């Protein structure tokens, strides 16, 4: 539900809200927050709340360290795991400089800019993510282990699937926060789970992704478990991805679907660093249904992009390479610009690759370019990319390249 500033202030007064979490992310998409008492909220809306930018990854250094958080009233959400008496609510924030200008390294702000730029050119997009993650046991001291919570497989049921109640609690918590999960099930790996989301606008979809990971980790901890979103936490089994579904549309008419997809295929190699931002990311690509080649096909899960079966007018692009370590704000920003570039240049998608890449011979595979096979290769591609430099601030690019997480 979208609230105005006055509606939020009334809600806080009438619903026994005692604390407000002002939420934002660092350049890697790691969620951060600062808590203020309810009495400070009106001032936060008007003047912002100061934070030390030098302590946030990628935000700056000590000589220019002041930034201000301005809560976005439309993102108000109750934190259901906090007490019902003396409630705690959360809002995402816009980040600004002391002079009131937008902070250039605010990734949420970059996505807002991309959405506005696309709208100017008549393009709208809806995004929906499919998140995979592992649930591991903790030892007697509460320290996470590498032991999965169960040994169930794809879409198994109880009693083999021990994650049913955890997924139920995750989905119910999300619904309390105004987020509608579409489906959930056990994935292929032992202790591996998946939750899928309905479509929404890009900013809401990215906000929901950040919220989702927080909810999963919170619910897992309450159940004595550790939630892990790493792309390849267990060798020789399924990695965890963040499949991104995109529905591009031109409200004024015009078929933009395949040109948008062609733009994504055109730029995917150089933006992979931001979709797969860790060294472990490249252990996942190329095995267990995670793509390695730049290709597309209807319904085929061995491809980089598949177009799932859908009713007329409901086509969507499912990009299968990203993993959950990606910052969703940056990922969606780059995909919007890539698709927009494809539309404006009237790019044509290559012929669909209607075969299984995991069983194909070398002759078939030789016709297709690979995604980067290592973090170093992805970093070099981003560093040399005019497209990336046009849409991502140089400080963020440098932070990703030098980090090598």
C-alpha positions as CSV (number, residue, x, y, z in Angstrom):
1,X,0.0,0.0,0.0
2,X,1.3,3.5,-0.9
3,X,1.2,6.1,1.8
4,X,1.7,9.8,1.7
5,X,3.9,11.5,4.4
6,X,0.9,12.7,6.3
7,X,-0.6,9.2,6.2
8,X,2.6,7.7,7.6
9,X,2.7,10.2,10.4
10,X,-0.9,9.5,11.3
11,X,-0.3,5.8,11.2
12,X,2.7,6.0,13.5
13,X,0.7,8.0,16.0
14,X,-2.4,5.8,15.9
15,X,-0.8,2.4,15.7
16,X,1.6,2.5,18.7
17,X,4.7,2.7,16.5
18,X,7.8,3.4,18.6
19,X,10.7,3.0,16.2
20,X,11.3,3.5,12.5
21,X,14.0,1.7,10.6
22,X,15.4,3.8,7.8
23,X,16.7,1.3,5.3
24,X,19.1,1.5,2.4
25,X,21.8,-0.6,0.7
26,X,25.5,-0.3,0.1
27,X,26.8,-0.6,-3.5
28,X,26.8,-4.4,-3.2
29,X,23.1,-4.5,-2.2
30,X,23.9,-5.4,1.4
31,X,21.0,-4.0,3.5
32,X,21.7,-1.4,6.1
33,X,19.5,0.6,8.5
34,X,19.4,3.1,11.2
35,X,16.6,3.2,13.9
36,X,15.0,6.4,15.0
37,X,12.2,7.0,17.6
38,X,8.8,7.9,16.3
39,X,9.2,11.5,17.6
40,X,12.0,12.1,15.1
41,X,10.1,10.9,12.0
42,X,8.6,14.2,10.9
43,X,12.1,15.8,11.1
44,X,13.5,12.9,9.0
45,X,11.0,13.6,6.3
46,X,11.8,17.3,6.2
47,X,15.6,17.4,6.9
48,X,16.8,13.8,6.6
49,X,18.9,11.8,9.0
50,X,22.7,12.0,8.9
51,X,24.8,8.9,8.5
52,X,28.6,8.4,8.2
53,X,29.2,7.4,4.6
54,X,32.8,6.5,5.2
55,X,31.7,3.4,7.1
56,X,29.5,2.1,4.2
57,X,31.1,0.0,1.4
58,X,31.7,2.1,-1.7
59,X,30.1,5.2,-0.4
60,X,33.2,7.4,0.3
61,X,36.0,8.2,2.7
62,X,36.5,10.1,5.8
63,X,37.1,13.6,4.3
64,X,33.6,13.8,2.7
65,X,31.6,11.5,5.0
66,X,28.2,13.1,5.7
67,X,25.1,11.8,3.8
68,X,21.4,12.1,4.6
69,X,18.6,9.5,4.5
70,X,15.2,10.7,3.5
71,X,12.5,8.1,4.1
72,X,10.3,7.1,1.1
73,X,6.8,7.1,2.6
74,X,5.4,4.8,-0.1
75,X,7.6,1.9,1.2
76,X,6.1,1.8,4.7
77,X,6.0,-1.7,6.1
78,X,5.6,-3.2,9.6
79,X,8.3,-5.6,10.7
80,X,6.2,-8.6,11.8
81,X,8.9,-10.2,13.9
82,X,9.2,-7.2,16.2
83,X,6.7,-6.7,19.2
84,X,3.1,-5.8,18.3
85,X,3.1,-3.3,21.3
86,X,5.6,-0.6,20.5
87,X,5.7,-1.6,16.8
88,X,8.7,-1.2,14.5
89,X,8.2,-0.1,10.9
90,X,10.6,0.2,8.1
91,X,10.9,2.5,5.1
92,X,13.5,2.5,2.3
93,X,15.3,5.8,1.8
94,X,16.6,8.2,-0.8
95,X,20.2,9.2,-0.1
96,X,21.2,12.8,-0.5
97,X,24.3,15.0,-0.1
98,X,24.3,17.8,2.5
99,X,23.3,20.3,-0.2
100,X,20.2,18.3,-1.0
101,X,21.4,16.8,-4.3
102,X,20.9,13.1,-5.0
103,X,23.9,11.0,-3.9
104,X,25.4,9.6,-7.2
105,X,26.3,6.2,-5.7
106,X,22.8,5.5,-4.3
107,X,22.0,2.3,-6.3
108,X,18.2,2.7,-5.6
109,X,18.5,6.2,-7.1
110,X,20.2,4.8,-10.2
111,X,17.3,2.4,-10.7
112,X,14.8,5.3,-10.4
113,X,16.7,7.2,-13.0
114,X,16.7,4.2,-15.4
115,X,13.0,3.7,-15.0
116,X,12.4,7.4,-15.7
117,X,14.6,7.3,-18.7
118,X,12.8,4.3,-20.1
119,X,9.4,5.9,-19.5
120,X,10.5,9.0,-21.4
121,X,11.2,6.7,-24.4
122,X,7.9,4.9,-24.0
123,X,9.2,1.7,-22.4
124,X,7.8,0.1,-19.3
125,X,9.0,-3.1,-17.6
126,X,7.8,-5.4,-15.0
127,X,10.3,-7.6,-13.0
128,X,9.8,-10.8,-11.0
129,X,12.6,-12.8,-9.3
130,X,13.0,-16.5,-8.5
131,X,15.3,-16.9,-5.5
132,X,17.1,-20.1,-4.6
133,X,18.8,-20.6,-1.2
134,X,20.1,-23.2,1.1
135,X,19.2,-23.9,4.7
136,X,22.0,-25.2,6.9
137,X,22.0,-26.5,10.4
138,X,23.8,-24.7,13.2
139,X,26.0,-26.3,15.8
140,X,25.4,-26.3,19.6
141,X,26.9,-22.8,19.8
142,X,24.7,-21.4,17.1
143,X,27.5,-21.3,14.5
144,X,26.4,-22.2,10.9
145,X,27.7,-25.5,9.7
146,X,27.9,-26.9,6.1
147,X,25.3,-29.6,6.9
148,X,22.0,-29.1,5.0
149,X,18.8,-29.3,7.0
150,X,17.5,-32.2,4.8
151,X,18.4,-34.5,2.0
152,X,15.3,-33.9,-0.1
153,X,15.3,-33.3,-3.9
154,X,13.3,-31.2,-6.4
155,X,9.7,-30.5,-5.3
156,X,9.8,-33.3,-2.7
157,X,7.3,-33.4,0.1
158,X,7.4,-34.0,3.8
159,X,8.7,-36.0,5.5
160,X,11.7,-35.9,3.2
161,X,11.3,-32.1,2.8
162,X,12.0,-30.5,6.2
163,X,11.7,-27.0,4.9
164,X,7.9,-26.9,4.4
165,X,7.2,-25.1,7.6
166,X,10.1,-22.7,7.2
167,X,8.9,-21.7,3.7
168,X,5.4,-21.3,5.0
169,X,6.6,-18.9,7.7
170,X,8.6,-17.0,5.1
171,X,5.6,-16.6,2.8
172,X,3.2,-15.6,5.6
173,X,5.7,-13.0,6.9
174,X,6.1,-11.6,3.4
175,X,2.3,-11.3,3.0
176,X,2.2,-9.4,6.3
177,X,4.6,-7.0,4.8
178,X,2.5,-6.5,1.7
179,X,4.6,-8.7,-0.6
180,X,2.9,-11.5,-2.6
181,X,5.0,-14.6,-3.2
182,X,3.8,-16.6,-6.2
183,X,5.1,-20.1,-5.3
184,X,7.6,-22.0,-3.1
185,X,9.1,-25.4,-3.2
186,X,12.1,-27.6,-2.4
187,X,14.8,-27.3,-5.0
188,X,17.2,-29.9,-6.3
189,X,20.0,-29.6,-3.8
190,X,19.8,-31.0,-0.2
191,X,18.4,-28.3,2.0
192,X,17.8,-26.1,-1.1
193,X,14.6,-24.1,-1.4
194,X,13.0,-21.7,-3.9
195,X,10.5,-18.8,-3.6
196,X,9.1,-17.0,-6.6
197,X,7.6,-13.6,-6.8
198,X,4.8,-12.0,-8.8
199,X,5.6,-9.2,-11.2
200,X,5.9,-5.6,-10.1
201,X,7.5,-2.4,-11.2
202,X,11.3,-2.4,-11.1
203,X,11.7,-0.4,-8.0
204,X,9.2,-2.4,-6.0
205,X,10.7,-5.6,-7.3
206,X,14.2,-4.6,-6.2
207,X,12.9,-3.4,-2.8
208,X,11.0,-6.7,-2.4
209,X,14.2,-8.6,-3.2
210,X,16.1,-6.9,-0.4
211,X,13.2,-7.4,2.0
212,X,12.9,-11.1,1.0
213,X,16.5,-11.9,1.9
214,X,16.1,-10.2,5.3
215,X,12.9,-12.2,6.0
216,X,14.5,-15.5,4.9
217,X,17.5,-15.0,7.2
218,X,15.3,-13.8,10.1
219,X,12.9,-16.8,9.8
220,X,15.7,-19.3,9.4
221,X,17.4,-17.9,12.6
222,X,14.2,-18.2,14.5
223,X,14.1,-21.9,13.5
224,X,17.7,-22.5,14.5
225,X,18.9,-22.6,10.9
226,X,21.3,-20.6,8.7
227,X,20.0,-19.3,5.4
228,X,22.7,-19.1,2.7
229,X,22.3,-17.3,-0.6
230,X,25.8,-18.1,-1.9
231,X,25.8,-19.2,-5.5
232,X,27.7,-22.5,-4.9
233,X,27.8,-23.4,-1.2
234,X,28.1,-27.2,-1.9
235,X,30.4,-28.6,-4.6
236,X,28.9,-31.0,-7.1
237,X,25.3,-30.1,-6.6
238,X,22.9,-27.4,-7.7
239,X,24.0,-23.8,-7.2
240,X,21.6,-21.1,-6.1
241,X,20.5,-18.5,-8.7
242,X,18.3,-15.5,-8.9
243,X,16.4,-16.0,-12.1
244,X,15.1,-12.6,-13.3
245,X,11.9,-12.5,-15.3
246,X,11.3,-9.3,-17.4
247,X,8.2,-8.3,-19.2
248,X,9.0,-5.2,-21.5
249,X,6.1,-3.3,-23.0
250,X,5.5,-0.2,-25.0
251,X,2.1,1.3,-23.9
252,X,1.8,3.3,-27.1
253,X,2.1,0.2,-29.2
254,X,4.9,-1.6,-30.9
255,X,6.4,-5.0,-30.4
256,X,9.5,-4.5,-28.4
257,X,9.9,-7.9,-26.9
258,X,12.6,-9.5,-29.1
259,X,14.5,-6.2,-29.6
260,X,14.6,-5.9,-25.8
261,X,15.9,-9.4,-25.5
262,X,18.5,-8.8,-28.2
263,X,19.8,-5.8,-26.3
264,X,20.2,-8.0,-23.2
265,X,22.1,-10.6,-25.2
266,X,24.2,-7.9,-26.8
267,X,25.4,-6.5,-23.4
268,X,25.2,-9.6,-21.1
269,X,28.9,-10.4,-21.3
270,X,30.0,-6.9,-20.1
271,X,27.4,-6.6,-17.4
272,X,28.0,-10.1,-15.9
273,X,30.2,-8.7,-13.1
274,X,27.1,-7.0,-11.6
275,X,24.9,-10.1,-12.0
276,X,27.5,-12.5,-10.7
277,X,29.6,-10.4,-8.4
278,X,31.7,-12.9,-6.4
279,X,34.4,-15.4,-7.2
280,X,32.1,-18.2,-6.1
281,X,29.5,-17.1,-8.8
282,X,31.7,-18.6,-11.5
283,X,31.7,-22.1,-9.9
284,X,27.9,-22.2,-10.5
285,X,27.8,-21.1,-14.1
286,X,28.0,-24.0,-16.6
287,X,26.6,-26.8,-14.4
288,X,23.2,-28.0,-13.0
289,X,21.1,-25.9,-15.3
290,X,23.1,-22.7,-14.7
291,X,24.0,-21.3,-18.2
292,X,27.5,-20.8,-19.6
293,X,26.8,-19.7,-23.2
294,X,25.0,-16.6,-24.5
295,X,21.9,-18.1,-26.1
296,X,18.1,-18.2,-26.0
297,X,15.3,-20.5,-26.7
298,X,11.6,-21.1,-25.9
299,X,11.2,-23.1,-22.7
300,X,14.7,-24.6,-22.7
301,X,16.4,-24.5,-19.3
302,X,19.9,-25.0,-20.6
303,X,19.9,-21.5,-22.1
304,X,21.0,-18.2,-20.8
305,X,17.5,-16.8,-21.7
306,X,14.4,-18.9,-22.0
307,X,10.9,-17.7,-22.9
308,X,8.6,-19.7,-20.7
309,X,5.3,-21.0,-22.1
310,X,2.6,-18.3,-21.5
311,X,-0.7,-17.1,-22.7
312,X,-1.1,-14.5,-25.5
313,X,0.4,-11.2,-24.5
314,X,2.0,-12.7,-21.4
315,X,5.5,-13.4,-22.8
316,X,8.4,-12.8,-20.5
317,X,12.2,-13.1,-20.7
318,X,13.7,-15.4,-18.0
319,X,17.4,-14.6,-17.5
320,X,19.0,-17.5,-15.8
321,X,22.6,-16.4,-15.1
322,X,22.3,-14.0,-12.2
323,X,22.7,-15.2,-8.6
324,X,21.4,-13.8,-5.3
325,X,24.6,-12.0,-4.4
326,X,23.7,-9.5,-7.1
327,X,22.6,-6.1,-6.1
328,X,19.0,-6.0,-7.6
329,X,19.0,-2.3,-8.0
330,X,22.1,-2.4,-10.2
331,X,21.0,-5.6,-12.0
332,X,17.6,-4.1,-13.0
333,X,19.2,-0.8,-13.9
334,X,21.6,-2.5,-16.4
335,X,18.9,-4.8,-17.8
336,X,16.6,-1.8,-18.5
337,X,19.3,0.1,-20.3
338,X,20.4,-3.0,-22.3
339,X,16.9,-3.7,-23.4
340,X,16.3,0.0,-24.2
341,X,19.5,0.0,-26.3
342,X,18.2,-3.1,-28.2
343,X,14.9,-1.3,-28.9
344,X,16.4,2.0,-30.0
345,X,18.9,0.2,-32.3
346,X,16.3,-2.2,-33.6
347,X,18.6,-5.1,-32.7
348,X,17.6,-8.6,-33.9
349,X,17.9,-11.6,-31.7
350,X,20.0,-14.5,-33.1
351,X,18.3,-17.7,-34.1
352,X,17.1,-19.6,-31.1
353,X,19.3,-22.5,-29.9
354,X,16.8,-25.3,-29.7
355,X,19.1,-28.0,-28.2
356,X,20.4,-29.0,-24.8
357,X,23.7,-27.2,-24.1
358,X,24.6,-29.7,-21.4
359,X,24.6,-32.6,-23.7
360,X,25.7,-30.8,-26.9
361,X,29.0,-31.7,-28.7
362,X,31.9,-29.3,-29.1
363,X,31.0,-28.5,-32.7
364,X,27.5,-27.2,-31.7
365,X,28.9,-25.2,-28.8
366,X,31.7,-23.6,-30.8
367,X,29.1,-21.4,-32.5
368,X,28.2,-19.6,-29.3
369,X,30.1,-17.1,-27.1
370,X,30.6,-17.9,-23.5
371,X,29.8,-15.8,-20.5
372,X,32.9,-14.9,-18.5
373,X,34.3,-18.0,-16.9
374,X,35.9,-16.2,-13.9
375,X,35.6,-13.2,-11.7
376,X,38.7,-11.7,-13.3
377,X,37.3,-12.1,-16.8
378,X,34.0,-10.5,-15.8
379,X,35.8,-7.6,-14.1
380,X,38.0,-7.0,-17.2
381,X,34.9,-7.0,-19.4
382,X,33.1,-4.4,-17.1
383,X,36.3,-2.3,-16.9
384,X,36.5,-2.1,-20.7
385,X,32.8,-1.6,-21.3
386,X,31.6,1.8,-22.7
387,X,28.0,0.6,-22.0
388,X,28.8,0.0,-18.3
389,X,30.6,3.3,-17.9
390,X,27.7,5.1,-19.4
391,X,25.3,3.9,-16.8
392,X,27.2,3.0,-13.6
393,X,29.4,5.6,-11.7
394,X,33.1,4.9,-11.9
395,X,33.4,4.6,-8.2
396,X,31.0,1.6,-8.2
397,X,32.7,-0.1,-11.0
398,X,36.1,0.3,-9.2
399,X,34.6,-1.1,-6.0
400,X,33.2,-4.2,-7.7
401,X,36.5,-4.8,-9.7
402,X,38.7,-4.4,-6.7
403,X,36.6,-6.3,-4.2
404,X,36.8,-9.8,-5.6
405,X,34.5,-11.2,-2.9
